[in-house]
Amino acid sequence: MNKIYKCYPGGTFKVLTMSYDDGKLPDERLVNIFNTYGIRGTFNLNSGCSDDPNRLPASRWPSLYKGHEIAVHTRTHPTISRSPDVEIIREILEDRDALEQICGYPVRGMAYPNGANDARVASIAKACGMEYARLASDRFVAVESAVHIEREAEGPILIGDTTGFELPDDYMHWLPTCHHNHHLVENGRRFLALHKKQYLNMMYVWGHSFEFDQCGNWDVIEDFCRLMGGRDDIWYATNIEIVDYDTVFSRLQFTADLTRVHNPSAASAWIAVNDNKIVEVKGGETLKL
């Protein structure tokens, strides 16, 4: 009987994704760095704040973020865990609608502003069409093992990281690997060193582009992207692409003896057969393995 493993597109077992919030002016420099090295990510925007002179105007979003993902960060960035249901609904839906009008495609993911989240907020976000939501923020407090404290000028900041490369159990409570100020290059080297192909691994980096100006450390993200970019063993993806690919793979239909597979989706899925044979199962295709 065949042994079947899930792979990422191209037969890889690693995926790298980035997530940056608020749409401030330094996003332009950050996107240029990503594009130079083939890194891809998600940009979480507040449509109600786009007239702020410190933020990119909405007219710039379609061209700047082309090839990346635009996602919800609520319309005006409130701490929504303290808000009534109707306010949460309006903040998410109005932001989603405005972003869709600007970018021209369905917007289906978000980052919780200020990391404000509980079961109620997650349920409302899902009802508003969100298929994933990132938890980490400047003041997010996770389980003890995932909390890192950085001392900055304004005092201690709590950030929720996993520091690991596991896939999330629940995309509506998606914790990243690390903030870019938390041993980014070192974590990147750990990620590159992973070699056991029986596991799938994801490195998820988050932050705000304006922090590079504040900390004077643009070299950190450029060094990281130079180190990580252009590799054939990594899939470079946006947040929603990871979610969508999981859906495609979950719909694959295998015969009981694992000798045939049918893909009812339009997009391809990749599998490893008996460890070393990588097979692309194209949309609508039935293959003998």
Salt bridges, closest charged atoms under 4 A:
ASP21 OD2 - HIS73 NE2 3.78
ASP21 OD2 - ARG134 NH2 2.75
ASP21 OD2 - HIS208 NE2 3.83
ASP22 OD1 - HIS73 NE2 3.18
ASP22 OD1 - HIS77 NE2 3.47
ASP22 OD2 - HIS208 NE2 3.88
GLU28 OE2 - ARG60 NH2 2.49
ASP52 OD2 - ARG55 NE 3.79
ASP85 OD1 - ARG120 NH1 2.60
GLU94 OE1 - ARG75 NE 3.10
GLU94 OE2 - ARG90 NH2 2.77
GLU100 OE2 - ARG96 NE 2.84
GLU131 OE2 - ARG108 NH1 3.00
GLU150 OE2 - HIS182 NE2 3.74
ASP161 OD2 - HIS182 ND1 2.94
ASP170 OD2 - HIS173 ND1 2.73
GLU211 OE1 - HIS179 NE2 2.82
GLU211 OE1 - HIS180 NE2 3.36
GLU211 OE2 - HIS208 ND1 3.14
ASP223 OD1 - ARG226 NH1 2.96
ASP233 OD2 - LYS14 NZ 3.83
ASP233 OD1 - ARG231 NE 3.23
GLU241 OE1 - ARG40 NH1 2.60
ASP244 OD2 - ARG108 NH2 2.63
ASP246 OD1 - LYS6 NZ 2.46
ASP275 OD2 - LYS3 NZ 3.27
